Amino acid sequence: MAVADRLIDVLLVACEILDVLYFPGKHLRWGESTRFRGDVHRSLGYLRDHGLIERRRDASRWVYRLTEKGRQRLGGDLEPEKRWNRPWDGLWRQVVFDIPARQKAVRARLLYWFRANRFGYLQDSVWITPDPLDLSRSLFRSLHATADMAAFLESRVVAGSANADLVTCAWDFREVSRTYARYSRFVEGASSRLAEACSRNEVWPILLKEKRLWSAALQGDPLLPRLLWPKGYPGAAAFAARKRFLGRVRERAARI
């Protein structure tokens, strides 16, 4: 993902964490490249144009605040606690499909859709999710999938199988653990940098990297209901570390 694309979400998070962003005059003096400063300004413009932040002039500074629309954007369906605490009815939803080899573009779109919606991979043509399928709004509707192309099933595990085994086969929790561990190491080390920060502009690069690492951790995590967590799942501990860290960010930003 391009830096400018990442900055859009990072700036939204920064507005929420710090309550307000201050930038001196027309320039950002972060010791970053001209290209980076340009990306920031373009991202701020994008957010303003789409009604996600608002700007006003305060003496020699630009002041940016999150709008209600921006807050709604931040409160999307990827809030980890909201996802973890959702109920589960014990049913697995399966998509079994057979796409002709010549239809590579269709197959690529399907695989992208499965990953974007956090499906688990069992075989090349079998993907699962614990959540109900809304086929009226899915990619399959636009593909006009017929029964010989795709089948949508609901099932439970039976004797000889276990939900825990299905979970560990369908998702790569070793990689999930690695990305959460990388995030946790960062916030542990960043705490000392945060304590030494003398301005909000020094806090910003820390937020930028924090957001990147947290997004990477969430990207591969299916955020399963608690009933389906594998043994040793690190998501909750990492999320608690994040809340503590962002609390320190707010406290530090209020003093500088």
N, C-alpha and C positions, 0 to 999 in steps of 0.2 A: 504494500500500500504506500502511496506517495506521502511525503512528509505533510503536504498541505491537507491531504485527506485525514491523516491522523490528528492534525491540529484542530480540526473542526470539533471533534469529540473532546479533545484535551482542553480546549478553551471553554467549552461548556462546563466540564467538570471543575476547572479552575474557578469559574464564576461562582459555582455552587459552594466550593470549599472555602474560598476567600471572601465570599459575599459580593466583592467588588474587585475589578481589575483596574489598576492605575498604569497608564503609559505616558511618559513625558513627551509632550509636544507631538510631533509627527513621527518621531523615530524611537525605535526600541534599542536600548543601549545594553545589550546582553553580551557583547563581545562575540556575537555569532556572525555568520556570513551574511552578505547582502542578500543572497538568494533566500536564506532562512528568514530574514526580516520581511522580505517580500511575501513569503508564504504565510507568515503570521498576519500581515495586513490584508491579504486576499481572503484568508479564512475568517477574519473579523468581519470583513465586508459581506461575505457569504452569510454569516450568522445574522447580521443586521438585516440584510435583504429578505431573509426568510423569517424574520420576526422572532428569532431565538434569543437575541440579546438587544439591549438598547444602550445608546451612548449619549453622554453629555459632557460639556466642557466644565472643568473645575480648576480655576486659576490657570496654571501652566500644564495641567494634566488632562488626558482623556480618561473618563470614567465609564466603564462598561458594567452593566448589570444584567442578570438573567431575567428574561420575561417569563410569564406563566407558561407560554408555549414551550420555551426552552426547558422549564422544569418538567413538563410532561414528557419531553423527549428523553430526559435523563431517567425518568421513572418508567422505562419500558419493561418488556417482559423478560429481560435478562437480569433482573435483580436476583442475585443468588438466593437470598433467604426466601423470597417469594416462590422461586422455583423449587427449592428443597422442601418447602412446607406444603406443597400442593398434594392433595390426596391421590392415591392410586387404587384403582378398582381391581387390580390383580390380573388384568388382561394385557397381553402383548398384541400390538398391531403390526402386522407384517405386510410388506409390499414385495410380491414376487413378480418379476417381469422378464420378458424375453424380447429384446430389441434386436432386429436384424443388424448384422455387422456393418452393413453399408450405411446405416443411419447413425453415423458416429456423432454428429452434432446433437441429435436427440438424446443419445446415451450420455453425452457429456453434460447436457442440461439436467438430466435426471440425477446424475451423481452429485453435481453441484447443489441441487435442491436438497438431496438427502443430507449432505454435510451441513448445509446452512441451517437445516431444521433439526440438527443434532441426532439424526438416526444412527443406530448401531449397525455395523457391517457384519453379517454372518457368512455370506458368500457373495460372489460377484453380482448375483441377481436376486439376493434376499437381504432386505434391510428391515430393521425393527425399531419400534418406539413404544414407550409405555403410555403415550398420550393418545387420546382419540384423534382420528383423522377427519379433517374437514375437507372432503374432496371437492366441495363446491368452490373452494377458493385456492385449490392447489394447482401445481403445474400440470397435473394429469388432466385437468379439465381443458386446458388449452391444447393439450396434445391429442384430445379425443381418444384416449386409450380404450381399446376394446379388450374383451376377456382373453383373447389370445395374445395380447400384448402385456397386460398387467392384471394381477389379481390382488385384492385387498382382503386380508383375513384378520380375525381376532382369535386368540387362543390362550390357553394356560399351559404351564409346564405340567407334566404328569410324572408318575413314579419313575425313578431312574434319572430324572433331571432336576435341576434346581435353578431358581431365579439367579442366584449368585453366580453360577457357572455361565449362564447366558450373558450376564452383564460383563464378566471379565473376558468373554470371547468376543463380544460385539464392540467393545470400546477399549482403546489402548490406555489403560490407567497407569501404566509405567511412564508413558510420556506425560500424562496429566500430572503425575507426582513430580516429574522433573521440572515442569514449567512452574508449578506452585512453589517448589523449593527454590528455584531461581528468583522468583518474586520475593519470597520471605527473606532470602539473603540480602536482597537489595534494600528492603525497608529497614532491616536491622542496621546495615551499614550507613544508610542515608540519614539516620536519626542524628548522628554526630554532625554531619554536614548541615542539617537543618538547624541545629542548635547554634551553629556559628554564623548563620546567614544574617547579614546586616541590612538587607533590603528585600522587598518582595520580588524584585527582578532576579535575585539570587535563589529565591524559592522556586521560581518558574521552571528552570531546567530539571529540578528534582521532580516536580509534578509531571513534566513531560515524559521522563523515563518511567516513573511509577505507572502512569496510564498505559504506556506501551507494554510493560511487562504484565500488568494486570489483564489487559485485553488479550495478550498471548495466552495467559493461563486459562481464561474463560473460553477462548476459541475452541480448544480441544476437549473441554469438559462438557459432557452431556447434561450436567446439572440435574441429575436424576432425583426423584423423590427419596426422602430419607430411608424408606423401607428397602430401597435397592442399592444403597451405598455399599461398595465393596469394603472389605476389611482394610483398615489403615487409610481410608480416603482422607486426603489432606485439605480439601476445599474449605471446610468450616474453620480450621485453624488459621489458614491463610487469610480468610475473610476477616476473622477477628483481629489478626495482625494489621490488616489494612485499616480497619476502623480506628485502631489505636494510633496508627501512624498519621492518618488524616486528621485525627483530633489534635495531634501535636503540630501539624501544619497550621491548623486554624489558630491555635494558641500562639505560635511563633509569628504568624502574619499579623495578629492583632497587636503585637508589641513592637513591630518595626514599621 
